[in-house]
Amino acid sequence: MTDKKKPGGQPDKRRAIVHGALQLFARDGYTRASLDAIAAEAGVSNRTIYNHFTDKAELFQTVIQDSTRRVADTMIDIIDRHLAKAVDLENDLVELGLAWLRLLTSDLAPHFALIRQINAEIEHIPPTALKFWQETGPSRVRQELADRLCQIDGSGQLTLADPLRAAGHLMLLISAENLTDRTALHDEAEIAAMVSAGVRTFLYGYKR
C-alpha cells in the first residue's frame, strides 16, 4: 500500500480525510462506515476523497498506517522512558502499565476504538491492512518490550528463557481487557490495582 497522494490532492485535505475516516471507522467499523459519511465528517466532497484515494479499502489502509505508527511510537517511547534504567523493577513496570492505559483515554483513544472494531469484524478487513497493523503495531511494540526485558535479564533481575513470550505475558497481564468494566478506565485506583496485580503476577513467574 502506498502512502503517496494522487495528483491534484492537497495535503491539508488529505489530513482532514484521514482524520475524519479514523473517527468514522472507530465509531462504525469498516463495513458500515460509508464514504459519504466520511466526506461529511472531514468536511470535503466525495470527489475530493477520490482525488486522494482509489476506494474505501485504500483509505482504510492509510488510516491504519497513520494511526498504528503514531500509537506504536508513543508506546515505545513509554517503554524507553520507564525501562531504559530499571532501578525499582516492580515500580517501573507498574508505571509503564499505567502510562500505557492512560493512552486509552488520551487523544489516541480513537485508535483503540478502531482496533476493537477490527477485532469485531476481522473477516471483512482487507488482509493487507491487518498485516500492516500487526507488524507495525502489536508485533513491533512487543519486540521492543522484549528487547528491554532482555536487557533487564542481563542485569540479573529477571530469568527469561523466551523474552518475546515474556513480553507477551506482561502485555496481557496489564491489559485493559482485565478490567471488569471499561468505565473503570476513569478510575485511577482500579487501574492501579489491576496493573499492580498484573505486574506482581509477571514477576512471580520471571523474577530471579
C-alpha positions in Angstrom: 0.0 0.0 0.0 1.4 3.3 -1.0 1.2 6.5 1.1 1.5 8.8 -2.0 -1.3 11.2 -2.7 -2.9 11.1 -6.1 -2.1 14.0 -8.4 -4.0 17.2 -7.6 -4.6 16.2 -4.0 -3.9 18.9 -1.3 -2.0 17.7 1.9 -4.4 19.6 4.2 -7.4 18.0 2.6 -5.8 14.6 2.8 -5.1 15.0 6.5 -8.7 16.0 7.1 -9.9 13.0 5.2 -7.7 10.6 7.1 -8.7 12.2 10.5 -12.4 12.1 9.6 -12.1 8.5 8.4 -10.4 7.4 11.7 -13.3 8.9 13.6 -15.9 7.1 11.4 -14.1 3.7 11.2 -13.6 3.8 15.0 -17.3 4.5 15.6 -19.0 2.5 12.9 -16.4 -0.1 11.8 -15.0 -0.7 8.3 -18.1 -2.2 6.8 -20.7 0.3 8.0 -18.6 3.5 7.5 -19.6 5.0 4.2 -17.5 7.3 2.0 -20.5 9.8 2.2 -20.3 9.8 5.9 -16.5 10.1 5.9 -16.7 13.0 3.5 -19.2 14.8 5.8 -17.0 14.2 8.8 -14.0 15.5 7.0 -15.8 18.5 5.5 -15.0 17.6 2.0 -16.8 16.2 -1.1 -16.8 12.6 -2.3 -14.9 13.8 -5.3 -12.1 15.2 -3.0 -11.8 11.7 -1.4 -11.4 10.1 -4.8 -8.7 12.7 -5.6 -6.6 11.1 -2.9 -7.8 7.5 -2.6 -8.9 4.9 -5.0 -11.5 3.4 -2.8 -12.5 2.8 0.8 -10.1 -0.1 1.2 -7.1 2.2 0.3 -8.4 4.9 2.7 -8.8 2.3 5.5 -5.2 1.1 5.0 -3.9 4.6 5.1 -5.8 5.3 8.3 -4.4 2.1 9.9 -0.9 3.0 8.7 -1.0 6.5 10.2 -2.8 5.7 13.4 -0.8 2.5 14.2 2.6 4.2 13.7 1.7 7.1 15.9 0.4 4.8 18.7 3.3 2.3 18.4 5.8 5.2 18.5 4.2 6.5 21.7 4.1 3.1 23.4 7.8 2.5 22.5 8.7 6.0 23.9 7.0 4.9 27.2 9.0 1.6 27.2 12.2 3.6 26.8 11.2 6.1 29.5 10.4 3.6 32.1 12.7 0.6 31.4 15.9 2.2 30.0 17.3 2.1 33.5 15.2 -0.2 35.7 16.1 0.6 39.2 13.0 -0.5 41.1 11.7 -3.1 38.6 8.3 -3.6 40.1 7.5 0.1 40.3 9.0 0.7 36.8 6.7 -1.9 35.3 3.7 -0.6 37.1 4.4 2.9 35.9 4.8 1.5 32.3 1.4 -0.2 32.6 -0.3 2.9 33.9 1.2 5.1 31.2 0.0 2.6 28.5 -3.5 2.5 29.9 -3.7 6.3 30.1 -3.4 6.3 26.3 -6.9 4.7 26.1 -8.4 7.9 27.4 -6.0 10.3 25.6 -6.3 11.9 22.1 -5.2 8.5 20.8 -8.4 6.9 22.1 -9.9 6.6 18.5 -7.1 4.2 17.5 -8.1 1.8 20.3 -11.8 2.0 19.4 -10.7 1.3 15.8 -8.9 -1.8 16.9 -12.0 -3.1 18.8 -13.9 -2.6 15.5 -11.3 -4.5 13.6 -11.5 -7.4 16.0 -15.3 -7.4 15.8 -15.4 -7.7 12.0 -12.0 -9.1 11.2 -13.3 -11.3 8.4 -14.3 -8.2 6.5 -11.0 -6.3 7.0 -8.6 -6.1 4.0 -5.8 -8.6 4.7 -3.0 -6.1 3.8 -4.4 -3.7 6.5 -4.4 -6.5 9.1 -0.9 -7.5 8.2 0.3 -3.9 8.5 -1.4 -3.4 11.8 0.1 -6.5 13.3 3.6 -5.9 12.1 3.7 -2.1 12.7 1.7 -2.1 15.9 1.4 -5.1 18.4 4.4 -7.1 17.0 6.7 -4.1 16.9 5.8 -3.0 20.4 6.1 -6.5 21.7 9.6 -6.8 20.2 10.7 -3.5 21.7 9.4 -4.6 25.1 11.2 -8.0 24.7 14.5 -6.2 24.0 14.2 -4.1 27.1 13.2 -7.1 29.2 16.2 -9.0 27.8 18.5 -6.1 28.9 17.0 -6.4 32.4 17.5 -10.1 32.3 21.2 -9.4 31.6 21.4 -7.3 34.7 20.3 -10.2 36.8 16.8 -9.1 37.8 14.9 -11.5 35.6 15.1 -15.0 34.3 13.8 -15.2 30.7 14.0 -18.3 28.6 12.0 -16.5 25.9 11.9 -12.7 26.1 9.3 -12.3 23.3 6.9 -14.7 25.1 7.6 -12.9 28.4 6.8 -9.6 26.8 3.5 -11.0 25.5 2.7 -12.2 29.0 3.4 -8.8 30.5 1.3 -7.0 27.9 -1.7 -9.4 28.6 -1.4 -9.0 32.4 -1.5 -5.2 32.3 -4.1 -5.0 29.5 -7.3 -3.1 29.9 -9.1 -6.3 29.0 -8.5 -7.3 32.6 -10.8 -4.6 33.8 -14.3 -5.8 34.6 -15.9 -2.6 33.1 -14.4 -0.2 30.6 -15.8 2.7 32.7 -13.0 1.7 35.1 -10.6 3.3 32.7 -11.5 6.6 34.5 -11.0 5.0 38.0 -7.3 5.6 38.8 -7.5 3.4 41.9 -9.0 0.5 40.0 -6.5 0.8 37.2 -3.5 1.0 39.6 -4.8 -2.1 41.5 -5.2 -4.1 38.2 -1.8 -3.1 36.8 0.0 -3.8 40.2 -1.6 -7.2 40.4 -0.6 -8.0 36.8 3.0 -6.9 37.4 3.3 -8.9 40.6 2.0 -12.0 38.7 4.5 -11.4 36.0 7.4 -11.0 38.5 6.3 -14.1 40.3 7.0 -16.1 37.2 10.0 -14.3 35.9 11.9 -12.5 38.7 15.2 -14.1 39.6 
